[in-house]
């Protein structure tokens, strides 16, 4: 069965950092574009081989997306976190507009 399992969320103070991970199984990870969504909006995406990356303006310069195809894992390194970053971050794998999978998400809470 297909699984996308996020981890790494939790409580962090403003200005702090977290690294989110999403481990995939049950499909050919290396043929899928991977992305991270915040509250339903795209934050970051990375191509199949990791050679093309884009970010939403909200996170540009603060967040870094990466992937390790040997480990079937995509990461989101989050720095300089703000209270406005609080919420659920979800991992998505997509090969076409009709072939995609979602993780359940991991909660990030930025609070002093």
N, C-alpha and C positions, 0 to 999 in steps of 0.2 A: 504494500500500500504506500501511497505517496505521503510523505511527511515533510513539513518545514517547521522546525522547532527553534524558536527564538529564546535567547537567554541574555543575561547581563543587565537587565533593568533593575531599578531600585531607587533608593533615596540618595540624592546628592545635593550639596549646597550650590548656590549660584556661583558661577565661575569655575566649578569643578568639572570633572571629566568622567565619562563612562565609555566602555566598549561593549557594543551589542554584537552578538553572534547569532547566525541562523544556520543550522545544520540541516541539510537536505538528504532525503533518502527515497528510494522507490522510483526514480526516474533518472535520465541522463543529464546530470547537473551541468556538465560542460557545454551543452547545446542550448542552454536557456540564459536569457538576459535576467539578471538579478537586480532587485531594487528594494529600497526601504521607503515606506510610507508613514507619514505622521497624520493621524486623524483623517485618513482618506486621501490625503494629498501627497504627491510624489516629492520626496526629499532628495533622493540620490539614486542613480542607476549606473550599472556597469555591464559592459558587453561580455559576450561569452568567454573571450580570452583575456579580458581585463584591459584591453588596449583603447577603449573608449569609455569615458566617464562624464556624467553631467550632474549638476546640483541645482536645486532650487535656491533662489537668492536668499531666502531665509537662513540657510545653513552654510552658504558659500563662505569659505575661509575658516569655518569652525569645525565642520564635519568632514570625514574622509571615509569613502567606501572602498573596500578591497575584497578580493576573493581568492580562495585557494582551492582550485579544482581538484587537487589530489585529496583534499579533506572534505569535499562537497560542502564548503562553508563560505558564507559571505559575512563580512564584518562592517560595522559602522562605528568608527572612532569619533566620539563626540567630545569636543573641548569647549571651554568657555560657556558652559551651559547657563541658560537664562530661565527664569520662572515661566516664561512663555513657552518653553520647550516641553513643559509637563504634558504628559499624555501617553497614549499607546502608540508604539512603533511596531509596524508589521512588515514582515518579509514577503516578497512576491517573486515567483519564478514565472517567466513568460517565454514562450517560443513563437506564439502567434496570438492575434486578438481573440482566438477561441481556444487556445491551449495555454492555460495558466493555472497556478496554484498559489494559495495564500496560507501563511502561518497564522496562528491565533493571536500573536502579538505579545509584546512585553511592555510593562508599565514603567515609565520613567517619571519620577517625581523630583522636581527641582525646587527646593525650599530651604530657607534658613532656619 
